[in-house]
Amino acid sequence: MTDNKNLHSVVTLIVFALIFAASASIKKTSMTETNYSDSRKESEQIACTYKLPIIKPTGKTTQLQTKGGVTITTEIIPFTATMSTEHERSYTYLYPGIPSGYDAVEIINTPHYEVDPSNIAFKIRIRNNESVPLKLSEVGFALIIDGVQWSIPSGYLDEWNKGLILTGFDKDYTIEGPDLSGLYTAQVVYLFLNGVPTSYDEAGNITKKDNFQWYFECSTEEVTKYEQKTYTYETSPIYRERCAKCSGTGTDPQAYKCSVCSGGGRVKNYDGKVISCPKCNGSGTVRYQCPNCSGHGQISRPKSQVPPGSGTVTWTGWPVMISTTPPGAQVKVYDASMKGYKNAGPSNCTVDWYSSNDATYPIIVEYQGKSAKVLPYSPSGKETAKISISFLGAAPTITKGTKVE
């Protein structure tokens, strides 16, 4: 009898020792989260003043002359100035040493003006008013700015000088002069045009030769005047952080089986020789760009933040074994670095569970439309390293852990 009592005492001690060992086997871990102080910098309206040169001719811009049966019309092609904006990034602060890859930038729109056309240009129209062919000979023109002559391509002059202008001829030519910047300081601009219209009879004899020469005033000192335009634009503050899914690499951390070699790493070429797969370079797996950041390695958010403050949040926890009946339920656990839940895989599995003084997030387990939120504590509030859930009934049954409503 005494031996049985002693045996019972030994068994009891072993059971208590196992229970104590099981409770003592929970290995605590901790994780420190950097506290970002959010300034929520608002967009702001910024006004800037830009000086736009006034470039316009004075008085009438079209002149017409008729001599020897030839009518020449000369017209200035009008200039237009339009305002455009250019996207520009301005770094407000940059802290590359922070593990999260924190930095901040501001996207601003900078205005600028475009003048169209970029060159001063003239349109010349030539018409034959006679019932017989005419010819232009010795035709020439020049653009003179402040007494300095600018060269102009003479390709179309050759066409005028060498051939007959038939009856009913009516054609426009565009003459492009120097870049508009050449006019910014100009005082007087002239287009000089002369020529000799020559009339022929049906036998080809010259019947009339009538020379004309004139100056066409393009613009005057108004090209030196400026008008001020005020343009208001809005800044768009943002901040960027390193992508948590790919750790800033831009590549999906999950490798996929190569579709060309079916994971074998070797393929046959056109002549039957076995070679290394060109798609995966013989590895049998391929990696694609990260779907979370589209391959950029960073996530941009529409706000701006000041650099991290000194405050931190410490998360403490321990590994928890999640077992379900039947197995294969989806397990989700809160990730403090991602500020949200992440998939931890199918049960049965072990997850790292954390909580802080500020927040406690339960483990979520889902199976065929049923869901349970569980904390790794016993009903009496004791820490446990295992959660057990049965999904065989109409509602989940928690045998280990505490249900959260």
Secondary structure, DSSP 4 states (H G I P E B T S, - for coil): -HHHHHHHHHHHHHHHHHHHHHHHT---EEEEEE------PPP-EEEEEEEEE-----S--EEEEEETTEEEEEEEPPPEEEEEEEEEEEEEEE-TTSTT--EEEEEEEEEEEEEESSEEEEEEEEEE-SSS-EEEEEEEEEEEETTEEEP---HHHHHHHHSEE-TT-EEEEEEEEEEGGGGTT-S-EEEEEEEEEEEE-TTS-EEEE--EEEEEEEE-GGGG-EEEEEEEEE-EEEEEEE-TTTTTSSB-SS-EE-TTTTTSSEEE-TTS-EEE-TTTTTSSEE--B-TTTTTSSEEEESS--PPP-S-EEEEEEEEEEEEEESS--EEEEEETTTTEEEEEEESSEEEEEEE-SS-B--EEEEETTEEEEEESB-TTS-B-SEEEEE-SSSS-EEEESEE--
